Structure formats: structure tokens, C-alpha cells
Amino acid sequence: MTTSTSYFRYPSFYCLLAIALLNLGLTLNANADTITGKVIHIADGDSLTIMANNTQHKVRLLGIDAPERNQAYGKQARVALNRAINGKNVTVDWNKRDDYGRIVGKVVYNGQDINLQQIQKGMAWHYKYYEREQEPEDRSRYAQAEYQAKRDKQGLWQDASPVPPWQYRRTKR
């Protein structure tokens, strides 16, 4: 008879292992879904529609908030997004829908994070209210991009005191 430890003798080990594997599975499933399709409409600087598998999907760009259409730089933000991806095939990594049923996710075209590009061009703010929904690396990149766009007076940062869209929307209610 050997004296080696057998895990079969320890049912609590299996319970812990099962719980760990279950938690790992739930975490992996909670991360992100991916959808790929052609951009068929740009609504504004942070919203678009893609066609994937003969179905239209409205998408809200995660982690950014662009000026409203009738707000200063609203048209420029829409044009910048339009030039970057309209008519192109993009991938959207997402894990939730907003109150309007839109997919909320990161749009990637040709390996480039389009959400981040909107911030870098000064066409959107890093939407810190929802930053907990971002991956930590994205959260950091978006915050840094906003800082640099502001420092370099890119896009909307040319104004001395640009009004964030979330404040603008509050005044219009």
C-alpha cells in the first residue's frame, strides 16, 4: 500500500474544483460576443448600423460619447466616423445592449480601434461614467487619448470649454 495522497479521498477538493470551473465558464461567457458586418449607416459620432447575416444591428460605441448632431462638433464627429468606416466591414466586440436595444461595443476595422480613434481625433470624450464596462487596457488607452487630444487641441478641444454631450442632453430634457 502506498502513502501517496489521493484527491479521491477529499470530496471538498472536487466541490472547489467544480465551483472554480463553473466560475471560469461564467466569466468566459460574460466577456464578449463578436459580430462582423458592413457599416451601412452612421447616425452620429458614436452610433452606427451594420448589416450582418442579412440583419441590421444598431451599435453604440463603448467608452466614448460624441457631441450630439446639433451640438458644436456634432457634424464633424459624424463625418469623421463616416470617413473612417462607412461601407466597410467591421468587427464589434460587445457584451451588452443599452436601453434602446443597441449593441454596445468596441468597433474594430483593419485592426484599428475606431472608438479610440474618435477620441484621438478630438471627436469624442472618453465616457468615464461607463468606463467600468471597458477592459482595463482600453480604459487606460481612452483616458490617455483624451488627455493628449485635449493637450494638442484636437477637434472639439479647440473650444476653450466644450460642453460634454451628457451635460448638453440634460439641458435639452
GINOR-V966994 format. One record per residue. N is the residue number from 1. RES is the residue in one small letter. PHI is phi in whole degrees, 0 to 359 (none if undefined). D_LAST is the distance of its C-alpha to the last C-alpha in Angstrom with 1 decimal. Layout:
((N & RES & PHI & D_LAST) (N & RES & PHI & D_LAST))
This chain:
((1 & m & none & 78.9) (2 & t & 268 & 76.3) (3 & t & 255 & 74.2) (4 & s & 293 & 71.1) (5 & t & 283 & 67.8) (6 & s & 248 & 66.4) (7 & y & 289 & 62.7) (8 & f & 294 & 63.8) (9 & r & 282 & 65.0) (10 & y & 243 & 61.5) (11 & p & 299 & 59.2) (12 & s & 295 & 56.4) (13 & f & 301 & 56.5) (14 & y & 291 & 55.5) (15 & c & 297 & 52.8) (16 & l & 295 & 51.3) (17 & l & 297 & 51.8) (18 & a & 298 & 50.2) (19 & i & 296 & 47.1) (20 & a & 298 & 46.9) (21 & l & 295 & 47.1) (22 & l & 297 & 44.6) (23 & n & 298 & 42.1) (24 & l & 298 & 42.9) (25 & g & 298 & 42.3) (26 & l & 294 & 38.9) (27 & t & 295 & 37.9) (28 & l & 296 & 39.0) (29 & n & 290 & 37.2) (30 & a & 280 & 34.0) (31 & n & 298 & 34.0) (32 & a & 209 & 32.9) (33 & d & 262 & 33.5) (34 & t & 231 & 34.1) (35 & i & 227 & 33.4) (36 & t & 238 & 34.9) (37 & g & 192 & 34.0) (38 & k & 268 & 33.6) (39 & v & 288 & 30.3) (40 & i & 247 & 29.6) (41 & h & 202 & 26.1) (42 & i & 247 & 23.9) (43 & a & 280 & 20.2) (44 & d & 199 & 19.1) (45 & g & 288 & 20.5) (46 & d & 220 & 20.1) (47 & s & 218 & 20.2) (48 & l & 208 & 23.3) (49 & t & 233 & 25.4) (50 & i & 242 & 29.0) (51 & m & 252 & 31.9) (52 & a & 224 & 34.1) (53 & n & 53 & 36.9) (54 & n & 61 & 35.8) (55 & t & 230 & 32.3) (56 & q & 276 & 29.0) (57 & h & 232 & 26.9) (58 & k & 278 & 23.4) (59 & v & 231 & 23.3) (60 & r & 250 & 20.7) (61 & l & 288 & 22.6) (62 & l & 291 & 23.2) (63 & g & 85 & 22.9) (64 & i & 228 & 21.0) (65 & d & 221 & 17.6) (66 & a & 265 & 17.9) (67 & p & 303 & 15.8) (68 & e & 295 & 13.4) (69 & r & 304 & 15.5) (70 & n & 265 & 14.4) (71 & q & 263 & 14.4) (72 & a & 307 & 17.8) (73 & y & 71 & 20.2) (74 & g & 296 & 18.0) (75 & k & 293 & 20.9) (76 & q & 297 & 23.5) (77 & a & 295 & 22.2) (78 & r & 296 & 22.3) (79 & v & 297 & 25.7) (80 & a & 298 & 27.1) (81 & l & 292 & 26.3) (82 & n & 300 & 27.7) (83 & r & 295 & 30.8) (84 & a & 287 & 31.3) (85 & i & 219 & 31.3) (86 & n & 299 & 30.6) (87 & g & 82 & 33.5) (88 & k & 256 & 34.8) (89 & n & 275 & 35.6) (90 & v & 235 & 33.6) (91 & t & 245 & 33.7) (92 & v & 241 & 30.6) (93 & d & 265 & 31.3) (94 & w & 216 & 28.8) (95 & n & 214 & 28.7) (96 & k & 200 & 25.5) (97 & r & 243 & 22.9) (98 & d & 273 & 19.1) (99 & d & 296 & 17.0) (100 & y & 263 & 17.0) (101 & g & 84 & 20.8) (102 & r & 282 & 21.2) (103 & i & 292 & 24.1) (104 & v & 248 & 23.1) (105 & g & 197 & 26.1) (106 & k & 267 & 28.1) (107 & v & 265 & 29.2) (108 & v & 238 & 32.8) (109 & y & 231 & 34.7) (110 & n & 54 & 38.4) (111 & g & 80 & 38.2) (112 & q & 257 & 35.3) (113 & d & 282 & 32.0) (114 & i & 290 & 29.5) (115 & n & 302 & 26.5) (116 & l & 299 & 28.7) (117 & q & 299 & 29.6) (118 & q & 298 & 26.0) (119 & i & 291 & 25.8) (120 & q & 300 & 29.4) (121 & k & 280 & 28.6) (122 & g & 76 & 25.7) (123 & m & 256 & 23.2) (124 & a & 197 & 21.2) (125 & w & 266 & 20.8) (126 & h & 286 & 22.6) (127 & y & 276 & 19.8) (128 & k & 294 & 21.5) (129 & y & 300 & 19.2) (130 & y & 251 & 20.9) (131 & e & 297 & 24.2) (132 & r & 295 & 26.1) (133 & e & 276 & 25.9) (134 & q & 268 & 27.8) (135 & e & 295 & 31.6) (136 & p & 305 & 32.7) (137 & e & 295 & 34.3) (138 & d & 294 & 31.1) (139 & r & 305 & 29.1) (140 & s & 294 & 31.8) (141 & r & 299 & 32.0) (142 & y & 293 & 28.3) (143 & a & 296 & 28.2) (144 & q & 295 & 31.3) (145 & a & 297 & 30.1) (146 & e & 296 & 27.0) (147 & y & 302 & 29.4) (148 & q & 292 & 31.8) (149 & a & 297 & 29.3) (150 & k & 295 & 28.0) (151 & r & 301 & 31.6) (152 & d & 270 & 32.6) (153 & k & 55 & 29.7) (154 & q & 279 & 29.0) (155 & g & 51 & 26.2) (156 & l & 297 & 22.9) (157 & w & 284 & 25.0) (158 & q & 291 & 26.8) (159 & d & 287 & 24.0) (160 & a & 297 & 24.9) (161 & s & 220 & 21.4) (162 & p & 296 & 19.2) (163 & v & 270 & 15.6) (164 & p & 298 & 15.0) (165 & p & 301 & 12.5) (166 & w & 294 & 11.1) (167 & q & 285 & 10.5) (168 & y & 302 & 9.2) (169 & r & 298 & 6.6) (170 & r & 299 & 5.6) (171 & t & 287 & 5.7) (172 & k & 267 & 3.8) (173 & r & 279 & 0.0))
